[in-house]
Amino acid sequence: MKVVGNTTAKTKLDVPELVKKVQENSKKDIEGNGWQDAADYNIDEVIPYKLTGTLPSNYAEYETYFYEFNDIMSAGLTFDKMSVKVTVDGTTLTADQDYSLIVHSDTNSFQVRFENLKAIQSVMITSTSQIVVEYKCRLNGNAVIAGNGNPNTAYLVYSNNPNQSGGGDHGKTPEDKNVVFTYKVVVNKKDEENHSLQGAQFELRKIVNDQDEGTKIDTVTVTEGTKFNFKGLDAGKYKLIETVTPSGYNTIQPIIFTIEATYDEESDDPQLTSLTGQTEGEIVFIRKTEEREDSLSTDVINKKGIQLPETGGMGRYLIYTLGTIFVLTALGYTVYKRNRKHTEK
């Protein structure tokens, strides 16, 4: 090509783009629906994902067009192949007819493959069309606790040479990464002298929408040991209830605490930036990073002795009743002694 004078050359090799997002469950009902690059969940909860792919501006120049979503999940994510939904500009496509879903259980990955986008007749596809893949995973027991979280990456493979058929030259987009975090609380049971204390049992409830009693969650630990692990928790408000108290000790009042976490919501490599436990009482949570797990740890102390009933509640009536019994007993004894003296005379 001979260039005479100043000339601006514009490439025709426009390429598709891929955007991958995960939905934060605490933001589902607000504007934007909480689609971001990181989120946090309880173990066993279902996590929605969304892949959005675009097409090149010269899409019309192709006779056939190969297009494939590739998604790779970490071991803490269980893919639900029945949840996959594929749309083009809002129109739902049909599996096996318009595209193929290929699941690789050995690598915990899957592909949504279009051998030829040009052959799809159920919707008109143009260079401005958006192809969306929505699916769900379950956070399973292999999930990484806090730390680097549970990543999930995706990329596109696509035709990139209009002079060849869809089976010819292919390009690949950069990988887009999302991360799901989950957390752990460790309760160390101790006595007033800071010694480990056996014989307790706890129940953990999650408080949603400021419910007083909260909802019993699946990660309740029952043990005769001195360390209680509540693993796989979402950020939010919780109530810790002592359901069995060590013999000779007073039952603690329920502890209400909040797990607070911050992480990169928009990032190429989302990171957990802070993790704290907040409570209005004397309980203090300390973040501890071990070899494989990152947790919030606290000591819960039982005290010996008689615990007086609270004033202003049912305890008030107990005090009144006991007081009345003591007074009547004293009066009865005084009358008895007086009558006895008269009898002796």
ABEGO torsion letter per residue (X at the ends): XBBBEBBBBBBABBBBBBBBBBBBAAAAABBGGGBBABBBBBBGBBBBBBBBBBBBAAAAABABBBBBBBBBBBAABBBBAAABBBBBGGBBBBBGAABBBBBBAAAGBBBBBBABAAABAABBBBAABBBBBBBBBBBBAABBBEEAEBBBBBBBBBBABAABBAABBBBBBBBBBBBBBBBBBBBBBBBAAGBBBBGBBBBBBBBBGGBAAEBBBAABBBBABABBBBBGBBBEBBBBBBABBBBGBBBBBBBBBBBBBBBBABBABBBBABBBBBBABABBBBBBBBAABBBBBBBBBBBBEBBBBBBGBAAAAAAAAAAAAAAAAAAAAAAAAAAAAAAAX
